[in-house]
Amino acid sequence: MPSPRPIALAAVRGSRSIRVGIVLLAAFGFALSYDALRQMAVAGHVRGPLTYLFPLVIDGFIAIGIVALLILRGAPLHSRLYVWTLIGAATGTSIAANVVHAIGLNEGTRLHLNNTTAGALSAIAPLALAGAVHLYLVMNRHLADDDAVAEARPATEPAVSAKPEGDRQICQELASDANTVAPAKTSSPPPTPEAKSDAIKIPSAKKASKSRQRTVPEEKLLATARAIGAENGQVPRTALEKAVRAKGYTVSKDDAKKAADAVREELTATKSSVVT
């Protein structure tokens, strides 16, 4: 039977060649598009050295948008769709400018733009500025949610007395689960066969009970959300989902969002009552 190692090495070499080809193809495509867009900037009455910046506004925005998509791959669907829309708009603009450039030069020796095309070119720069700023805000919001999720785990462990009644019940259940762990070995006599059979049955029964846990009850979902809100002052949906799943339950995004919104309203109402 042949060894799989040569096949793996050949696959690695092939993947490297593909990566190099992708980089070269992207560089060639950028160079050709850059030349066409710069000539469009000249025809659109952009001044002097600034014509060299115009292609970077369009093609550079496309590259940044693709990297942002990789960063936001765990973000909600509407955020990813928004970034895809920006990338599609920038790509369509670049394609349209290249087409107008080719057709214009094909009809004459000098590229001449009509009023509509020249006006559209002048609107690209402010639109790219607005899109880049808003894209930055979307990425910051997603990264802030991830940080809140990371901070929510240790923040939900303070004293039980500082939590509401529903949260105390959850902590008591966790404590009872921890107490059922087998104790350390001592010098006590070995257990009898009956005790051994009981020791075997108890974990299996416990495992069966855990396997039967499916959707989290509404009371425990709200209690968990209140615990996160009490510690952080906010209730990220992703943090709530991870906290619930860590307790062996399942929860849908819609239920987690509803619970998070309900607790946010409670926190807002509490803050307003304190102020008044």
Disulfide bonds with the S-S distance in Angstrom:
none
